[in-house]
Amino acid sequence: MKGALHHVELYVKDLEKSKAFWGWLLQELGYEEYQVWPQGISYLLGQTYLVFVQTEDRYLDIPYHRCRAGLNHLAFHGGSKGFVDGLTLKLKEKGVKILYEERHPYAGGPDYYAVFFEDPDRMKVEVTGE
């Protein structure tokens, strides 16, 4: 489909930690493992896929921060408020920090239902409930 997002490629500090975090989360969202190679992995949903690649050692000294130039966060449709609620419980069980917890699930505003959290590299992730 012309104009649709084809893929997003993210370089990560620790591929094994990212695979454990993103593999579980993306499976919850309906993605399937797509490609695997020694330095990376990708997950597919429809015609869109997400790629995670191990950052080379020579680039690991510069930490990621979502407020610098570059990617701020990834947001996913969760499909329902119930899905967001269930996902929030699972995230907490896994020890994942919920962002803006004092305003959860309305941290995006009174008419916006979502959970916000961080991946292993501290990139913000958002899952919305319609």
QUIGIWO-V632999 format. One record per pair of residues at least 24 apart in sequence whose C-alpha atoms are under 10 Angstrom apart, sorted by the first residue. I is the first residue (numbers start at 1). J is the second residue. If there is no record, write none. Layout:
# QUIGIWO-V632999
i->I j->J
i->I j->J
This chain:
# QUIGIWO-V632999
i->1 j->47
i->4 j->47
i->4 j->48
i->5 j->47
i->5 j->48
i->5 j->49
i->6 j->46
i->6 j->47
i->6 j->48
i->6 j->49
i->6 j->50
i->7 j->42
i->7 j->43
i->7 j->44
i->7 j->47
i->7 j->48
i->7 j->49
i->7 j->50
i->7 j->51
i->8 j->42
i->8 j->48
i->8 j->49
i->8 j->50
i->8 j->51
i->8 j->52
i->8 j->74
i->9 j->40
i->9 j->41
i->9 j->42
i->9 j->49
i->9 j->50
i->9 j->51
i->9 j->52
i->9 j->53
i->10 j->40
i->10 j->42
i->10 j->50
i->10 j->51
i->10 j->52
i->10 j->53
i->10 j->54
i->10 j->55
i->10 j->71
i->11 j->39
i->11 j->40
i->11 j->51
i->11 j->52
i->11 j->53
i->11 j->54
i->11 j->55
i->11 j->56
i->11 j->64
i->11 j->121
i->12 j->40
i->12 j->52
i->12 j->53
i->12 j->54
i->12 j->55
i->12 j->56
i->12 j->60
i->12 j->64
i->12 j->119
i->12 j->120
i->12 j->121
i->13 j->52
i->13 j->53
i->13 j->54
i->13 j->55
i->13 j->56
i->13 j->57
i->13 j->59
i->13 j->60
i->13 j->61
i->13 j->63
i->13 j->64
i->13 j->120
i->13 j->121
i->14 j->52
i->14 j->53
i->14 j->54
i->14 j->55
i->14 j->60
i->14 j->120
i->14 j->121
i->15 j->39
i->15 j->40
i->15 j->41
i->15 j->52
i->15 j->53
i->15 j->54
i->15 j->55
i->15 j->120
i->16 j->40
i->16 j->54
i->17 j->119
i->17 j->120
i->17 j->121
i->18 j->52
i->18 j->53
i->18 j->54
i->18 j->119
i->18 j->120
i->18 j->121
i->19 j->52
i->19 j->53
i->19 j->120
i->20 j->120
i->21 j->91
i->21 j->94
i->21 j->96
i->21 j->118
i->21 j->119
i->21 j->120
i->22 j->50
i->22 j->52
i->22 j->119
i->22 j->120
i->25 j->87
i->25 j->90
i->25 j->91
i->25 j->119
i->26 j->50
i->26 j->76
i->28 j->78
i->28 j->83
i->28 j->87
i->29 j->76
i->29 j->77
i->29 j->78
i->29 j->79
i->29 j->83
i->29 j->87
i->29 j->127
i->30 j->78
i->63 j->121
i->63 j->122
i->64 j->121
i->64 j->122
i->64 j->123
i->65 j->121
i->65 j->122
i->65 j->123
i->65 j->124
i->66 j->121
i->66 j->122
i->66 j->123
i->66 j->124
i->67 j->123
i->71 j->123
i->71 j->124
i->72 j->123
i->72 j->124
i->72 j->125
i->73 j->116
i->73 j->117
i->73 j->118
i->73 j->119
i->73 j->122
i->73 j->123
i->73 j->124
i->73 j->125
i->73 j->126
i->74 j->116
i->74 j->123
i->74 j->124
i->74 j->125
i->74 j->126
i->74 j->127
i->75 j->114
i->75 j->115
i->75 j->116
i->75 j->124
i->75 j->125
i->75 j->126
i->75 j->127
i->75 j->128
i->76 j->114
i->76 j->125
i->76 j->126
i->76 j->127
i->76 j->128
i->76 j->129
i->77 j->114
i->77 j->126
i->77 j->127
i->77 j->128
i->77 j->129
i->77 j->130
i->78 j->113
i->78 j->114
i->78 j->115
i->78 j->126
i->78 j->127
i->78 j->128
i->78 j->129
i->78 j->130
i->79 j->127
i->79 j->128
i->79 j->129
i->79 j->130
i->80 j->113
i->80 j->114
i->80 j->127
i->80 j->128
i->80 j->129
i->80 j->130
i->81 j->105
i->81 j->113
i->81 j->114
i->81 j->115
i->81 j->127
i->81 j->128
i->81 j->129
i->81 j->130
i->82 j->129
i->82 j->130
i->83 j->114
i->83 j->127
i->83 j->128
i->83 j->129
i->83 j->130
i->84 j->113
i->84 j->114
i->84 j->115
i->84 j->126
i->84 j->127
i->84 j->128
i->84 j->129
i->84 j->130
i->85 j->113
i->85 j->114
i->85 j->115
i->85 j->129
i->87 j->115
i->87 j->127
i->88 j->114
i->88 j->115
i->88 j->116
i->88 j->117
i->88 j->127
i->91 j->115
i->91 j->117
i->92 j->117
i->96 j->120
i->97 j->122
i->98 j->124
i->98 j->125
i->99 j->124
i->99 j->125
i->99 j->126
i->105 j->129
